[in-house]
Amino acid sequence: MIHVPGELAASQARYNGEAGRAFVAGLPGLAGEFLGRWGLRVTGPSMYGVASLVLPVERVADGTPAALKMQLLDEETEGEPAALRAWEGDGAVRLLDDDRRTGTMLLERLDETRPLTSLTGTREATGIVAGLLARLTAVPAPDGLRSLGDIAARMLAEVPDAVVRLGAEDAALLRDCAASVREVAGDPGDRLLHWDLHLGNVLAGGREPWLAIDPKPLSGDPGFELLPALVDRFDPDEVLWRFDLLAEVVGDRRRAVAWTLGRVLQNGLWDVADGEPRLDDEQVAVGRILLKGRA
């Protein structure tokens, strides 16, 4: 029997409605199918995130430890196997096998008890993220991934309707972020981006000290990668130090400012779409710090 945590069922129902409930209902059968197909046995309790169920497993034939990941396919998750194949384990978890029909993946087993959040030093953790970003974004995006150019165009089109639903200060910030994105939108980049490289998405490994997991890949400019590391363990006095370190490893600082403001814009538009009356305080703080530093 495969245990499906109630928290995963709740998040799937909240974010994906009937499709999420159907996905959760089908998880025991899906797990059984791939345990059999790939010759695996479960070695521990289920692990989960907002969108996926992960089973610790080992190959019956040789005892190789691995992780069986099952998730609902959508525009963010469907490119994950292609991204992991492109990285070939260089800075990211290694893909051992996958099924394109369902999005099910067999992954290298990392130490889920030691995420990067386990480090007490924020500067040390930021340095590790910077090193991973330099390696991950050095790889050109494979064909078929969603494009930052398309995402930017959609965001800019949504701004006029969004700002009228916000107070004057938040609306002004969104307009400023949009203006910055317009400056770089004509050259959105072609690197392979992780998109969600926060401290919880970096785990300790055996062949390397730290490896990235759970990408939501897209093709674009490396500057679009920086915001998660700026708001993890948020400290306004650390924002510029962290930003400068990350911007140095991904390239042009001016473009990194613009695309990080693009991430603030993206999250702000999502807040508005969710009916929030105001923008997230930490996101606002990052946006204002970067806009002030650029002036």
GUDOFI-541872 format. One record per atom (N, C-alpha, C): residue in one letter; x, y, z. Coordinates in steps of 0.2 Angstrom, whole numbers, padded with zeros to 4 digits, always signed. Layout:
aXYZ ...
end
This chain:
m+0004-0006+0000 m+0000+0000+0000 m+0004+0006+0000 i+0002+0011-0004 i+0006+0018-0005 i+0002+0023-0001 h+0005+0026+0004 h+0002+0031+0008 h+0003+0038+0004 v-0003+0041+0003 v-0004+0047+0000 v-0005+0052+0006 p-0001+0057+0007 p-0002+0061+0013 p-0008+0066+0012 g-0012+0067+0017 g-0018+0072+0016 g-0016+0079+0014 e-0010+0081+0016 e-0008+0088+0014 e-0007+0088+0006 l-0004+0083+0003 l-0004+0083-0004 l-0010+0083-0008 a-0015+0079-0005 a-0022+0078-0008 a-0025+0085-0007 a-0024+0089-0002 a-0027+0095-0001 a-0024+0100-0006 s-0018+0100-0007 s-0015+0105-0011 s-0017+0104-0018 q-0017+0098-0020 q-0019+0096-0027 q-0026+0098-0028 a-0031+0097-0023 a-0038+0099-0024 a-0038+0107-0024 r-0034+0110-0020 r-0034+0118-0020 r-0032+0121-0027 y-0026+0118-0029 y-0023+0121-0035 y-0025+0118-0042 n-0027+0112-0042 n-0029+0109-0048 n-0036+0106-0049 g-0040+0107-0044 g-0047+0105-0044 g-0048+0098-0045 e-0053+0096-0050 e-0054+0089-0052 e-0048+0085-0054 a-0044+0089-0058 a-0038+0085-0061 a-0034+0083-0055 g-0033+0088-0050 g-0029+0086-0045 g-0032+0080-0040 r-0038+0080-0040 r-0041+0075-0036 r-0041+0068-0039 a-0041+0068-0046 a-0040+0062-0050 a-0033+0060-0050 f-0028+0064-0050 f-0021+0063-0049 f-0020+0059-0043 v-0022+0062-0037 v-0021+0059-0031 v-0025+0052-0030 a-0031+0051-0033 a-0034+0045-0033 a-0030+0040-0037 g-0027+0042-0042 g-0023+0037-0046 g-0016+0035-0044 l-0014+0039-0038 l-0007+0038-0036 l-0005+0031-0034 p-0009+0027-0030 p-0007+0020-0029 p-0006+0016-0035 g-0011+0016-0040 g-0010+0012-0046 g-0004+0014-0050 l-0003+0021-0050 l+0003+0023-0054 l+0009+0021-0051 a+0010+0021-0044 a+0016+0019-0041 a+0017+0011-0042 g+0011+0008-0041 g+0012+0000-0042 g+0014-0001-0049 e+0012+0003-0054 e+0014+0001-0061 e+0022+0002-0062 f+0024+0008-0059 f+0031+0009-0060 f+0036+0005-0056 l+0034+0003-0050 l+0038-0001-0046 l+0039-0008-0049 g+0034-0010-0053 g+0034-0016-0056 g+0038-0015-0063 r+0037-0010-0067 r+0040-0009-0073 r+0048-0008-0072 w+0050-0004-0067 w+0057-0003-0066 w+0060-0007-0061 g+0057-0012-0058 g+0060-0017-0054 g+0062-0014-0047 l+0057-0011-0044 l+0059-0007-0038 l+0055-0009-0032 r+0058-0008-0026 r+0054-0009-0020 r+0055-0003-0015 v+0050-0001-0012 v+0049+0004-0007 v+0053+0003-0001 t+0057+0008+0001 t+0062+0007+0007 t+0060+0012+0013 g+0055+0016+0012 g+0054+0021+0017 g+0047+0024+0016 p+0045+0029+0021 p+0039+0032+0020 p+0039+0037+0014 s+0032+0038+0012 s+0031+0043+0007 s+0034+0050+0008 m+0037+0054+0003 m+0038+0061+0004 m+0034+0065-0001 y+0033+0071+0000 y+0029+0075-0004 y+0031+0082-0004 g+0028+0086-0009 g+0029+0093-0009 g+0022+0095-0011 v+0021+0101-0013 v+0015+0104-0015 v+0012+0100-0021 a+0016+0098-0025 a+0013+0095-0032 a+0015+0088-0033 s+0020+0085-0029 s+0022+0078-0031 s+0022+0073-0025 l+0022+0067-0027 l+0023+0062-0022 l+0030+0058-0023 v+0034+0057-0019 v+0041+0054-0020 v+0042+0048-0015 l+0043+0042-0018 l+0044+0036-0014 l+0052+0035-0014 p+0054+0034-0008 p+0061+0031-0008 p+0061+0024-0010 v+0065+0022-0014 v+0065+0015-0017 v+0072+0013-0018 e+0073+0006-0020 e+0079+0003-0022 e+0078-0002-0028 r+0083-0002-0032 r+0082-0007-0037 r+0083-0014-0034 v+0078-0018-0036 v+0078-0025-0033 v+0084-0029-0036 a+0086-0028-0042 a+0091-0032-0045 a+0098-0031-0042 d+0100-0024-0040 d+0106-0023-0037 d+0106-0018-0031 g+0101-0017-0028 g+0100-0013-0022 g+0102-0005-0023 t+0102-0003-0029 t+0104+0004-0030 t+0098+0009-0027 p+0100+0013-0023 p+0095+0018-0020 p+0093+0023-0025 a+0086+0025-0025 a+0084+0030-0030 a+0077+0033-0027 a+0074+0037-0031 a+0068+0040-0028 a+0063+0040-0034 l+0057+0038-0033 l+0052+0037-0038 l+0047+0044-0037 k+0047+0048-0042 k+0044+0054-0042 k+0038+0054-0046 m+0032+0056-0044 m+0026+0056-0048 m+0022+0063-0047 q+0020+0066-0052 q+0017+0073-0052 q+0013+0074-0057 l+0008+0078-0056 l+0003+0080-0062 l+0007+0084-0067 l+0006+0082-0073 l+0009+0086-0079 l+0006+0092-0080 d+0010+0098-0080 d+0007+0104-0082 d+0013+0108-0086 e+0012+0114-0087 e+0017+0118-0091 e+0024+0119-0087 e+0023+0118-0081 e+0029+0119-0077 e+0033+0113-0076 t+0029+0107-0075 t+0033+0101-0074 t+0034+0097-0080 e+0031+0098-0085 e+0032+0093-0091 e+0039+0093-0094 g+0043+0099-0093 g+0050+0099-0095 g+0055+0097-0091 e+0053+0094-0085 e+0058+0092-0080 e+0063+0087-0082 p+0060+0081-0085 p+0065+0076-0088 p+0070+0079-0093 a+0067+0083-0097 a+0072+0086-0103 a+0077+0090-0099 a+0076+0094-0094 a+0081+0098-0091 a+0086+0094-0087 l+0083+0089-0084 l+0088+0084-0080 l+0093+0081-0085 r+0090+0078-0091 r+0094+0075-0096 r+0100+0080-0098 a+0098+0086-0099 a+0102+0091-0102 a+0108+0093-0097 w+0106+0093-0091 w+0111+0094-0085 w+0116+0088-0084 e+0113+0082-0085 e+0117+0076-0085 e+0120+0075-0078 g+0117+0078-0072 g+0119+0077-0066 g+0124+0082-0064 d+0126+0087-0068 d+0131+0092-0066 d+0127+0098-0063 g+0127+0098-0056 g+0124+0102-0052 g+0117+0101-0050 a+0114+0096-0053 a+0107+0094-0052 a+0107+0086-0051 v+0101+0084-0048 v+0100+0077-0047 v+0100+0074-0054 r+0102+0067-0054 r+0103+0064-0060 r+0096+0060-0061 l+0094+0060-0068 l+0088+0057-0070 l+0090+0050-0072 l+0087+0044-0069 l+0089+0038-0071 l+0084+0035-0076 d+0078+0037-0076 d+0073+0034-0080 d+0067+0039-0080 d+0063+0039-0085 d+0057+0043-0085 d+0052+0040-0090 d+0045+0042-0089 d+0040+0040-0093 d+0037+0046-0095 r+0037+0047-0102 r+0034+0054-0105 r+0027+0054-0104 r+0023+0049-0105 r+0016+0049-0104 r+0013+0052-0098 t+0016+0049-0092 t+0014+0051-0086 t+0018+0056-0082 g+0024+0058-0085 g+0029+0062-0081 g+0032+0059-0075 t+0031+0052-0074 t+0035+0049-0069 t+0042+0048-0070 m+0046+0049-0064 m+0053+0049-0065 m+0056+0045-0060 l+0062+0042-0062 l+0066+0038-0057 l+0072+0042-0056 l+0074+0045-0050 l+0079+0049-0049 l+0085+0046-0044 e+0090+0049-0045 e+0096+0048-0040 e+0093+0049-0033 r+0095+0045-0028 r+0093+0046-0022 r+0098+0051-0018 l+0095+0057-0016 l+0099+0062-0012 l+0097+0061-0004 d+0100+0065+0000 d+0098+0065+0007 d+0093+0070+0009 e+0086+0068+0009 e+0081+0072+0010 e+0081+0075+0017 t+0085+0072+0021 t+0085+0075+0028 t+0090+0081+0029 r+0094+0082+0023 r+0099+0088+0023 r+0098+0093+0017 p+0092+0097+0018 p+0092+0102+0013 p+0096+0108+0014 l+0097+0112+0010 l+0102+0118+0011 l+0099+0122+0016 t+0093+0122+0018 t+0090+0126+0024 t+0094+0123+0030 s+0097+0117+0030 s+0100+0115+0037 s+0106+0119+0038 l+0109+0122+0034 l+0115+0127+0035 l+0112+0133+0039 t+0116+0134+0044 t+0114+0140+0048 t+0117+0147+0045 g+0122+0146+0041 g+0125+0152+0038 g+0121+0154+0032 t+0118+0160+0032 t+0114+0162+0026 t+0119+0164+0020 r+0125+0167+0022 r+0130+0168+0017 r+0133+0162+0014 e+0134+0157+0018 e+0137+0151+0015 e+0132+0148+0010 a+0125+0148+0012 a+0120+0145+0008 a+0120+0149+0002 t+0120+0155+0002 t+0119+0159-0004 t+0125+0158-0009 g+0131+0157-0006 g+0137+0155-0010 g+0136+0148-0014 i+0133+0144-0010 i+0132+0137-0013 i+0127+0138-0019 v+0121+0142-0018 v+0116+0143-0023 v+0120+0146-0029 a+0124+0151-0028 a+0128+0154-0033 a+0132+0150-0037 g+0135+0145-0034 g+0139+0140-0038 g+0135+0136-0042 l+0129+0134-0039 l+0125+0129-0043 l+0122+0133-0049 l+0120+0139-0048 l+0117+0143-0054 l+0122+0144-0059 a+0128+0145-0058 a+0133+0146-0063 a+0134+0140-0067 r+0133+0134-0064 r+0134+0128-0068 r+0127+0127-0072 l+0122+0127-0069 l+0115+0126-0072 l+0114+0130-0078 t+0115+0137-0077 t+0113+0141-0082 t+0119+0142-0088 a+0124+0138-0087 a+0129+0137-0092 a+0127+0133-0098 v+0121+0129-0097 v+0119+0124-0102 v+0113+0128-0106 p+0114+0127-0113 p+0108+0130-0117 p+0102+0126-0116 a+0096+0129-0116 a+0090+0126-0115 a+0088+0121-0121 p+0086+0115-0120 p+0084+0110-0125 p+0078+0113-0128 d+0076+0111-0134 d+0071+0113-0138 d+0064+0111-0135 g+0059+0115-0135 g+0052+0113-0133 g+0051+0116-0126 l+0055+0119-0123 l+0053+0122-0116 l+0050+0128-0117 r+0046+0130-0112 r+0042+0136-0112 r+0048+0142-0112 s+0046+0147-0115 s+0051+0153-0116 s+0050+0159-0111 l+0055+0162-0109 l+0054+0168-0105 l+0051+0173-0109 g+0053+0173-0115 g+0050+0179-0119 g+0043+0178-0120 d+0040+0173-0120 d+0032+0172-0120 d+0030+0174-0113 i+0033+0172-0108 i+0031+0173-0101 i+0031+0181-0100 a+0036+0184-0102 a+0037+0191-0101 a+0031+0195-0105 a+0030+0193-0111 a+0024+0196-0115 a+0018+0195-0112 r+0016+0189-0109 r+0010+0189-0105 r+0010+0193-0099 m+0015+0193-0096 m+0015+0198-0090 m+0014+0205-0091 l+0017+0207-0096 l+0016+0214-0098 l+0009+0216-0101 a+0006+0211-0104 a-0001+0212-0106 a-0006+0212-0100 e-0004+0209-0094 e-0008+0209-0089 e-0008+0215-0084 v-0002+0219-0085 v-0001+0224-0080 v-0007+0229-0080 p-0009+0232-0085 p-0015+0237-0085 p-0021+0235-0081 d-0023+0229-0082 d-0029+0227-0078 d-0027+0225-0070 a-0021+0223-0069 a-0019+0222-0062 a-0018+0228-0058 v-0015+0233-0061 v-0013+0239-0056 v-0019+0243-0054 v-0025+0242-0057 v-0031+0246-0055 v-0034+0242-0049 r-0032+0236-0048 r-0034+0233-0042 r-0030+0233-0036 l-0025+0238-0036 l-0020+0238-0031 l-0020+0246-0028 g-0017+0247-0022 g-0016+0253-0020 g-0011+0257-0024 a-0010+0263-0023 a-0006+0267-0027 a+0001+0265-0026 e+0004+0264-0020 e+0011+0262-0020 e+0012+0255-0023 d+0008+0250-0022 d+0009+0244-0025 d+0009+0244-0033 a+0004+0248-0035 a+0003+0249-0042 a+0009+0252-0045 a+0012+0257-0042 a+0018+0261-0044 a+0023+0256-0045 l+0024+0251-0040 l+0030+0246-0040 l+0029+0242-0046 l+0023+0239-0047 l+0022+0235-0053 l+0023+0238-0059 r+0021+0245-0060 r+0023+0248-0066 r+0030+0249-0067 d+0034+0250-0062 d+0041+0251-0062 d+0044+0244-0064 c+0042+0239-0061 c+0045+0232-0063 c+0043+0231-0071 a+0037+0233-0073 a+0035+0231-0080 a+0040+0235-0084 a+0041+0242-0083 a+0046+0246-0087 a+0052+0243-0087 s+0055+0240-0082 s+0062+0237-0082 s+0061+0231-0087 v+0056+0227-0086 v+0056+0221-0091 v+0055+0223-0098 r+0052+0228-0099 r+0051+0230-0106 r+0058+0232-0109 e+0063+0234-0105 e+0070+0236-0108 e+0074+0230-0110 v+0072+0224-0107 v+0076+0218-0109 v+0072+0212-0113 a+0065+0214-0113 a+0061+0208-0116 a+0062+0206-0123 g+0065+0211-0127 g+0067+0209-0134 g+0073+0204-0134 d+0076+0203-0129 d+0082+0198-0129 d+0081+0194-0122 p+0076+0189-0123 p+0075+0185-0116 p+0080+0180-0115 g+0085+0178-0119 g+0090+0173-0117 g+0088+0166-0119 d+0093+0161-0119 d+0092+0155-0121 d+0095+0149-0117 r+0096+0151-0110 r+0099+0147-0106 r+0094+0142-0102 l+0096+0137-0100 l+0092+0132-0096 l+0091+0135-0089 l+0085+0137-0087 l+0084+0139-0081 l+0080+0134-0076 h+0082+0134-0070 h+0079+0130-0065 h+0072+0133-0063 w+0072+0140-0062 w+0066+0144-0060 w+0064+0144-0053 d+0066+0139-0049 d+0063+0138-0042 d+0069+0136-0038 l+0075+0139-0038 l+0081+0137-0034 l+0081+0140-0028 h+0076+0139-0023 h+0077+0141-0016 h+0080+0136-0012 l+0082+0137-0006 l+0086+0133-0002 l+0083+0126-0001 g+0077+0126-0001 g+0073+0119+0000 g+0074+0115-0006 n+0076+0117-0011 n+0076+0113-0017 n+0084+0112-0019 v+0088+0112-0014 v+0095+0110-0014 v+0096+0105-0009 l+0098+0098-0011 l+0099+0093-0006 l+0106+0091-0006 a+0108+0088+0000 a+0115+0085+0000 a+0115+0079-0004 g+0121+0077-0007 g+0121+0072-0011 g+0127+0067-0009 g+0128+0062-0012 g+0134+0057-0011 g+0139+0059-0016 r+0138+0060-0022 r+0143+0061-0027 r+0146+0068-0027 e+0141+0073-0025 e+0143+0080-0024 e+0140+0082-0017 p+0143+0087-0014 p+0140+0090-0008 p+0133+0092-0008 w+0131+0096-0014 w+0124+0099-0014 w+0122+0098-0022 l+0116+0097-0023 l+0113+0096-0029 l+0106+0099-0029 a+0104+0102-0035 a+0097+0105-0036 a+0092+0100-0038 i+0086+0101-0035 i+0081+0096-0037 i+0075+0100-0039 d+0070+0097-0042 d+0063+0100-0043 d+0063+0106-0047 p+0066+0106-0053 p+0066+0112-0058 p+0059+0113-0061 k+0058+0119-0062 k+0052+0120-0066 k+0055+0124-0072 p+0058+0120-0077 p+0062+0123-0082 p+0059+0128-0087 l+0063+0132-0089 l+0061+0136-0095 l+0068+0139-0098 s+0067+0142-0104 s+0072+0144-0108 s+0073+0152-0107 g+0078+0155-0105 g+0078+0162-0104 g+0085+0164-0101 d+0085+0170-0099 d+0090+0174-0096 d+0092+0172-0089 p+0098+0170-0087 p+0100+0168-0080 p+0098+0173-0075 g+0097+0180-0077 g+0095+0184-0072 g+0088+0183-0069 f+0084+0179-0072 f+0077+0177-0070 f+0077+0172-0064 e+0083+0170-0062 e+0084+0165-0057 e+0085+0167-0050 l+0086+0173-0049 l+0089+0176-0043 l+0085+0177-0037 l+0078+0178-0038 l+0074+0180-0033 l+0073+0175-0027 p+0072+0169-0029 p+0071+0164-0023 p+0077+0164-0018 a+0083+0165-0020 a+0088+0166-0015 a+0088+0172-0012 l+0085+0177-0014 l+0085+0184-0011 l+0079+0184-0005 v+0074+0180-0006 v+0069+0180-0001 v+0069+0175+0004 d+0073+0169+0003 d+0074+0164+0008 d+0077+0167+0014 r+0074+0166+0020 r+0077+0169+0026 r+0078+0176+0025 f+0073+0179+0023 f+0073+0186+0021 f+0076+0191+0026 d+0081+0195+0024 d+0084+0200+0028 d+0085+0206+0023 p+0082+0212+0024 p+0083+0217+0019 p+0090+0220+0019 d+0094+0219+0025 d+0101+0221+0025 d+0105+0217+0020 e+0103+0211+0019 e+0107+0206+0015 e+0105+0206+0007 v+0100+0209+0005 v+0097+0209-0001 v+0103+0211-0006 l+0106+0216-0006 l+0111+0219-0011 l+0117+0214-0011 w+0119+0212-0005 w+0125+0207-0004 w+0123+0201-0008 r+0118+0198-0007 r+0116+0192-0010 r+0115+0193-0018 f+0112+0199-0019 f+0110+0200-0027 f+0117+0201-0030 d+0122+0205-0027 d+0128+0206-0031 d+0132+0199-0032 l+0132+0195-0027 l+0135+0188-0028 l+0132+0184-0033 l+0125+0184-0033 l+0122+0180-0038 l+0123+0183-0045 a+0122+0190-0046 a+0122+0193-0052 a+0129+0192-0055 e+0134+0192-0051 e+0141+0191-0054 e+0142+0184-0057 v+0139+0179-0055 v+0140+0173-0058 v+0136+0171-0064 v+0130+0175-0064 v+0126+0174-0070 v+0127+0179-0076 g+0131+0184-0074 g+0133+0189-0080 g+0131+0196-0079 d+0128+0199-0084 d+0126+0207-0084 d+0122+0209-0078 r+0125+0213-0074 r+0121+0215-0068 r+0115+0219-0070 r+0115+0223-0075 r+0109+0227-0077 r+0104+0223-0079 r+0105+0218-0083 r+0100+0213-0085 r+0097+0209-0079 a+0102+0207-0074 a+0100+0204-0069 a+0095+0208-0064 v+0096+0214-0064 v+0091+0219-0060 v+0084+0218-0064 a+0085+0219-0070 a+0078+0220-0074 a+0074+0213-0073 w+0078+0207-0074 w+0074+0201-0074 w+0072+0199-0067 t+0076+0201-0062 t+0074+0200-0055 t+0067+0204-0054 l+0067+0210-0056 l+0061+0214-0056 l+0055+0211-0059 g+0057+0207-0065 g+0052+0203-0068 g+0049+0198-0064 r+0053+0195-0060 r+0051+0190-0055 r+0046+0193-0050 v+0048+0199-0048 v+0044+0202-0043 v+0037+0204-0046 l+0037+0206-0053 l+0031+0207-0057 l+0027+0201-0057 q+0030+0195-0059 q+0027+0189-0060 q+0023+0187-0053 n+0026+0187-0048 n+0023+0185-0041 n+0018+0190-0039 g+0019+0197-0041 g+0014+0202-0040 g+0007+0201-0044 l+0008+0199-0050 l+0002+0197-0054 l-0001+0191-0052 w+0002+0186-0049 w-0001+0180-0046 w-0005+0182-0040 d-0002+0187-0036 d-0005+0189-0030 d-0012+0192-0032 v-0012+0197-0037 v-0018+0200-0039 v-0023+0195-0042 a-0021+0190-0046 a-0025+0185-0048 a-0028+0181-0043 d-0025+0180-0037 d-0028+0176-0032 d-0032+0181-0027 g-0033+0187-0029 g-0037+0191-0025 g-0034+0195-0019 e-0028+0194-0019 e-0024+0198-0013 e-0025+0205-0014 p-0027+0209-0008 p-0028+0216-0009 p-0021+0220-0009 r-0015+0217-0008 r-0009+0220-0008 r-0004+0215-0010 l+0002+0218-0012 l+0008+0213-0014 l+0011+0211-0007 d+0015+0205-0008 d+0019+0203-0003 d+0024+0207+0000 d+0025+0208+0006 d+0030+0213+0009 d+0037+0212+0007 e+0039+0206+0007 e+0046+0204+0005 e+0047+0205-0002 q+0043+0204-0006 q+0044+0205-0013 q+0044+0212-0015 v+0040+0216-0011 v+0040+0223-0012 v+0046+0226-0010 a+0049+0224-0004 a+0055+0226-0002 a+0061+0225-0007 v+0061+0219-0010 v+0066+0217-0014 v+0066+0222-0021 g+0060+0223-0023 g+0059+0227-0029 g+0061+0234-0027 r+0059+0237-0022 r+0061+0244-0020 r+0069+0245-0019 i+0072+0240-0016 i+0079+0240-0015 i+0083+0240-0022 l+0081+0236-0026 l+0084+0235-0033 l+0083+0241-0037 l+0076+0244-0037 l+0075+0250-0041 l+0079+0256-0038 k+0080+0256-0031 k+0083+0262-0029 k+0091+0261-0030 g+0093+0255-0030 g+0100+0254-0032 g+0102+0255-0039 r+0097+0255-0043 r+0098+0256-0050 r+0098+0263-0052 a+0094+0267-0048 a+0093+0274-0049 a+0100+0278-0049 
end
